[in-house]
Amino acid sequence: MKIILIAAAAENNALGKDNDLVWHLPDDFKRFKKLTSHHPIIMGRKTFETFPKPLPNRKHIVITRKKNYEAPDEIVVVNSLEDAINSSKKEDETLFIIGGGEIYKLALDQATHIELTRVHETFEADAFFPKIDEDKWELINSEEHQKDERHDYAFTYLTYAKRDL
């Protein structure tokens, strides 16, 4: 089974501030959609609550400590990362962890891959991606994108696989 952390993080590992992204990268949104479509996505409650509506073609699994959390019927609500992973592993070989910062930290040990968009800037933030330990993770692909008329910041897609330790 593949458990993939997918995120966009700045040079200082900033993910966002006040439950929102601090940049807009249209090509990164397209890549996120392409990679995650037709696979379960696991997220924390705060991340889920930033969506105007559930994302199409993806099973949403929301982790919350809140008892009796109200979510639309098609949303699976669980109270632990283990329950989130178990709720989908029979139906799909690939799961995506989409945030936020605390969920990424929880999932780092179980993850097999990381799809990281490194935004080449630093930002003030209140949510951060965990530091990637190069002894445990091998960079297997890198694709650079320059700043342009649609993207205010240069960024690089980085794909990591967990090393066999």
C-alpha positions in Angstrom: 0.0 0.0 0.0 1.2 3.5 -0.8 0.5 6.2 1.7 1.5 9.6 0.2 1.8 12.9 1.9 1.0 15.6 -0.6 1.6 19.2 0.3 2.9 22.6 -0.9 5.4 24.1 1.6 7.6 27.1 1.5 11.4 27.1 2.0 10.7 27.5 5.8 8.2 24.6 5.6 5.2 27.0 5.9 1.9 25.5 4.8 -0.5 28.2 5.6 -1.8 30.9 8.0 -5.3 31.2 9.5 -6.5 28.0 7.8 -5.6 29.3 4.4 -2.8 29.0 1.8 -0.5 32.0 1.6 0.1 31.6 -2.2 -1.8 30.7 -5.3 -0.2 28.3 -7.8 -2.6 27.2 -10.5 -0.3 24.5 -11.9 0.1 23.0 -8.4 -3.7 22.8 -7.9 -3.9 20.9 -11.3 -1.2 18.5 -10.2 -2.9 17.9 -6.8 -6.2 17.1 -8.7 -4.5 14.8 -11.2 -2.6 12.9 -8.5 -5.4 12.6 -5.9 -8.5 12.0 -8.1 -10.1 8.6 -7.7 -8.1 8.0 -4.5 -9.1 8.5 -0.8 -7.8 11.7 0.8 -7.2 11.9 4.5 -7.2 15.2 6.3 -7.7 16.9 9.6 -11.0 18.7 10.4 -9.6 22.2 10.0 -8.3 21.4 6.5 -11.7 19.9 5.6 -13.5 23.0 6.9 -11.5 25.2 4.4 -13.2 23.5 1.5 -16.3 25.2 0.1 -17.5 21.7 -0.8 -16.0 18.2 -1.0 -13.6 17.7 -3.8 -15.0 15.6 -6.7 -14.0 12.1 -7.4 -12.3 11.5 -4.0 -13.4 9.7 -0.9 -12.9 12.2 2.0 -11.8 10.9 5.4 -11.7 13.5 8.1 -9.8 13.0 11.4 -11.2 14.9 14.4 -11.1 14.7 18.2 -14.6 16.2 18.3 -17.2 13.7 19.3 -20.4 13.9 17.2 -18.7 15.9 14.5 -21.3 16.8 11.9 -20.2 16.2 8.3 -22.1 15.6 5.0 -23.2 11.9 4.6 -20.5 11.1 2.0 -17.7 12.2 4.4 -16.1 9.5 6.6 -15.3 10.9 10.0 -12.8 9.1 12.2 -11.0 9.8 15.5 -7.4 8.6 14.6 -5.0 8.3 11.7 -5.1 4.5 12.1 -8.8 4.5 11.6 -8.5 6.8 8.6 -6.0 4.5 6.9 -8.0 1.3 7.8 -11.2 2.8 6.4 -9.8 2.7 2.9 -7.0 0.2 2.5 -9.3 -2.6 1.3 -10.7 -0.5 -1.5 -7.6 1.4 -2.7 -3.9 0.7 -2.8 -3.1 4.4 -2.7 -4.1 6.9 0.0 -3.2 10.6 0.1 -2.7 12.6 3.3 -3.5 16.2 2.4 -3.0 18.0 5.7 -2.8 20.0 7.8 0.5 20.3 9.7 -0.5 18.1 12.7 -1.8 15.3 10.4 1.4 15.4 8.3 3.5 15.0 11.5 1.3 12.1 12.7 1.5 10.4 9.3 5.2 10.8 8.5 6.2 7.4 10.0 3.4 5.5 8.1 4.0 7.3 4.8 5.8 5.6 1.9 6.1 8.6 -0.4 6.0 12.4 -0.2 4.8 14.6 -3.1 6.0 18.0 -2.1 5.7 21.3 -4.0 8.5 23.4 -2.6 7.6 27.1 -3.0 10.8 29.1 -3.3 10.0 31.8 -0.8 9.5 32.1 3.0 6.2 33.0 4.6 4.8 33.8 8.0 2.6 30.9 8.9 0.9 29.0 11.7 1.0 25.6 10.1 4.2 23.9 9.0 5.2 20.7 7.1 7.5 18.4 9.1 11.2 18.5 8.3 12.2 15.8 5.8 15.0 13.6 7.2 17.3 12.9 4.2 18.5 9.8 6.0 15.0 8.3 5.8 13.8 9.8 2.5 15.3 9.6 -0.9 14.5 12.3 -3.5 13.5 10.3 -6.6 12.2 13.1 -8.9 12.4 16.8 -9.1 10.8 19.2 -11.6 11.4 23.0 -11.5 8.9 25.7 -12.4 9.9 29.3 -12.8 7.9 32.3 -11.7 5.6 33.5 -14.5 2.5 35.5 -15.3 0.3 32.9 -13.5 2.6 32.1 -10.6 4.0 34.7 -8.3 6.7 32.3 -7.0 9.1 29.8 -8.5 8.4 26.2 -7.2 9.7 22.7 -7.6 7.8 19.4 -7.5 9.8 17.0 -5.3 9.0 13.3 -5.0 10.4 11.3 -2.2 10.3 7.6 -1.4 11.0 6.2 2.1 14.4 4.6 2.2 14.7 0.9 3.2 16.4 1.3 6.6 
